[in-house]
Amino acid sequence: MTVLDLGSGAGKDVFIAAPLVGEKGKVIGIDMTYQMIKLAKKNAQKFKKATGLDNIEFKHGFIEDLPIENETVDLIISNCVINLSPDKEKVFKEAYRVLKPQGKLVISDIVLNKKLPEKIKNDINFYSACLSGALLKKEYLSCIKRAGFRNVKILHKERYNLNNDKGCCSNGDKTVRYSAWSITLRALKPKEEVNL
């Protein structure tokens, strides 16, 4: 199978997936920064030397405009990256486009319980903490369904508590406390209907 990792960074999840798909499979990592692609490719050389596997490819690109051909991927994975995108709807449409019929999307991300105050939404520190870019859970799941995915199922969820009175997430003298959810979900691209 062919696996695509959205926002692959230095390649950790790619290196986990590569032995699972085996030498006949392929894992592609996409990242928007050239620095991460360079680091991932360096790590891939070490991985190849250690495992003998040569089934990994890293590509520079944006998850809203994937440099991948239509219907060529069996499984898409992503670990807390989509919430950072300014156009999540486009991300899910692109994921749908590159997946083969009956392909799967299995991702982890942060979703919100309620709308954030504007001062938090516009705070770069909360953005880098994967909070201010997150959507309400209902909105997030709706984006996935509007892209065409079916059988959307939350596999795991746990409360994400942001309670940090030092460092990145303090707001002047007041500590900003907010609770959201970290979720892992699966969605399916349906089999195409046959026109008789």
Residue pairs with C-beta under 8 A, 6 or more apart in sequence:
1 21
1 25
1 74
1 75
2 21
2 25
2 26
2 27
2 28
2 72
2 73
2 74
2 75
3 17
3 21
3 25
3 26
3 27
3 28
3 73
3 74
3 75
3 76
3 77
4 27
4 28
4 29
4 30
4 66
4 68
4 73
4 75
4 76
4 77
4 98
5 13
5 14
5 17
5 27
5 28
5 29
5 30
5 76
5 77
5 78
5 79
6 30
6 63
6 76
6 77
6 78
6 81
6 82
6 91
6 95
6 107
7 30
7 31
7 32
7 63
7 78
7 79
7 81
7 82
7 84
8 14
8 29
8 30
8 31
8 36
8 40
8 58
9 29
9 31
9 36
9 40
10 36
10 39
10 40
10 43
11 29
11 39
11 40
11 43
11 44
11 47
11 56
11 58
13 29
13 77
13 79
14 27
14 28
14 29
14 40
14 44
14 56
14 58
15 43
15 44
15 47
15 56
17 27
17 77
18 25
18 27
18 47
18 51
18 53
18 55
18 56
19 51
19 53
21 27
21 55
22 55
23 53
23 54
23 55
24 55
25 55
26 55
26 56
26 57
27 55
27 56
27 57
28 56
28 57
28 58
28 59
28 68
28 73
29 40
29 56
29 57
29 58
29 59
30 58
30 59
30 60
30 61
30 63
30 66
30 67
30 68
31 37
31 40
31 58
31 60
31 61
32 60
32 61
32 62
32 63
33 60
34 60
37 58
37 59
37 60
40 58
41 58
44 56
44 58
47 53
47 56
48 54
48 56
59 67
59 68
60 67
61 67
63 78
63 81
63 82
63 85
63 91
63 94
64 85
64 87
64 90
64 91
64 94
65 90
65 94
66 94
66 95
66 97
66 98
68 98
69 98
70 97
70 98
71 97
71 98
71 99
71 100
71 101
71 103
72 98
72 100
73 98
73 99
73 100
73 103
74 99
74 100
74 103
74 104
75 103
75 104
75 105
75 106
76 95
76 98
76 99
76 103
76 104
76 105
76 106
76 107
77 106
77 107
78 107
78 108
78 109
79 107
79 108
80 108
80 109
80 110
80 130
80 182
81 109
82 88
82 91
82 92
82 107
82 109
83 109
83 110
83 111
83 130
83 133
83 134
83 135
84 127
84 130
84 133
85 91
85 133
86 133
88 135
88 140
88 143
89 143
89 146
89 147
92 105
92 143
92 144
92 146
92 147
92 149
93 147
93 148
95 105
95 147
96 147
96 148
96 149
96 189
99 105
99 189
100 189
101 189
101 190
101 191
101 192
102 188
102 189
102 190
102 191
103 188
103 189
104 186
104 187
104 188
104 189
105 144
105 149
105 185
105 186
105 187
105 188
105 189
106 155
106 184
106 185
106 186
107 184
107 185
108 182
108 183
108 184
109 134
109 140
109 182
109 183
109 185
110 130
110 131
110 134
110 160
110 180
110 181
110 182
110 183
111 134
111 135
111 136
111 137
111 140
111 180
111 181
111 183
112 131
112 134
112 135
112 136
112 137
112 180
112 181
113 136
113 137
113 179
113 180
113 181
114 136
115 136
116 126
116 131
116 132
116 178
119 171
120 126
120 131
120 132
120 171
120 176
120 178
121 132
122 132
123 132
123 171
125 168
125 169
126 132
126 162
126 169
126 176
127 133
128 168
129 162
129 168
129 169
131 160
131 162
131 178
131 180
134 140
134 180
135 143
137 181
137 183
141 152
141 185
144 152
144 185
144 187
145 152
148 189
148 190
149 187
149 188
149 189
150 187
150 188
150 189
150 190
151 186
151 187
151 188
152 185
152 186
152 187
153 185
153 186
153 187
154 183
154 184
154 185
155 184
155 185
155 186
156 183
156 184
157 181
157 182
157 183
157 184
158 181
158 182
159 179
159 180
159 181
159 182
160 179
160 180
160 181
160 182
161 177
161 179
162 169
162 176
162 177
162 178
162 179
162 180
163 175
163 177
164 170
164 175
165 175
169 175
169 176
170 176
